[in-house]
Amino acid sequence: MKKFTLFLSALLFSAMSFAADVDLVFNTEDGLTALGIELPATDGGNGALMTELDDTKEYGSDIIMTVTHAGTKTRIWKKASGALDLRTYKDGGSLTLTAPEGNVITQVVFDGGKIFLTVDGVEVADKTWTGNAAAVTFAATATCNINKITVTYAEAATDHVAAPTIIGEAEFKYYTDVKITANEGLTIYYTTDG
């Protein structure tokens, strides 16, 4: 009789089942209404109107935006020409974007005239941030004029799936059967010769 030892090592992959894009639009009245932001009505000077954002409020639905203020409050600005944008200011102004529970933000793209933002002190180059975080805070290093923010988010991968190890010692004469199973959506790779 032969003695047989099977070592199984598996790589288990949990694929993200979806990715979604959400647009936070600040340069249209419909976009502001969808975010729950009041249309500019307060005199901002020079024929412009503004709405100061509330730093205790959450804006949006799928992706939530919160703000902090600098010496000048984060606001929606409506120029005399009628053009709208979101403005946040240096020395304290920031935008935090938060994904729905169980999801992570993988990319944020800013559209606008002036975008001067950092994440953890690192400049957001080419108006695009990429990463993997449940929430991302963008700090203003100068006045920002933002028309739209496009946020891509996806299901968070499971923390860690331990690779199963099967050690089976059984005496057999010609062959033996081994059954290998895993949870749905996972892939097992194995070897019988090391």
Residue, then its C-alpha position, 0 to 999 in steps of 0.5 A: m500500500k502507498k501512503f498519500t499526502l495531498f497538500l492543497s493551496a488555494l487562491l480565492f478571489s472575490a470579484m467586485s460584482f459592480a462598479a458605479d459612477v455618480d455625478l455630483v453636479f454643481n453647475t445646473e439648477d437640477g444638479l443642485t436640487a438633486l444634491g439637496i442644495e438650495l439655489p443661490a439667493t443671497d447677495g454675494g456682491n458684484g451682481a452674484l448670488m450665493t448659497e453657503l453650505d451647511d457644515t453639519k449637513e450631508y449632500g447627495s444620496d448614493i455618494i454623500m458629500t460633507v464640507t468644512h469651511a475656511g475663513t470663507k464658507t464653502r458655497i455655491w456661487k452664481k455669477a451675474s452671467g448665471a454660471l454656477d459652481l461650487r467654491t471651497y477655499k484654502d486654510g480649512g476648506s474641504l470636501t469629504l466624499t463617502a461611499p455607501e456602506g460596504n463600498v469603496i471609492t476607487q476614483v474621483v474626477f473633478d471638472g471645473g476651472k480651478i481645482f487645487l486640492t490635496v488628499d493627505g497632503v498629496e496634490v490631486a494631479d490632473k483633477t483625478w484621484t484614484g485609490n480605495a477608500a470608504a471616504v476621501t477628504f479633499a483639502a483646498t490649497a487655493t480657491c476651487n471652482i468646481n462644476k462637477i465631481t464624478v465618483t466611481y465606487a464599487e463593492a468592497a472586497t472581503d477583508h481576507v479569505a484564508a486559503p484552505t489547506i487540506i492535509g490528508e494522509a490515507e493509505f490506498k492501493y491504486y487511487t483515492d478520491v478528494k472533494i474540494t469545494a469553496n463558496e460561490g464566486l470563489t476560484i480554487y487553484y491546486t496542485t498535487d505535486g507541490 
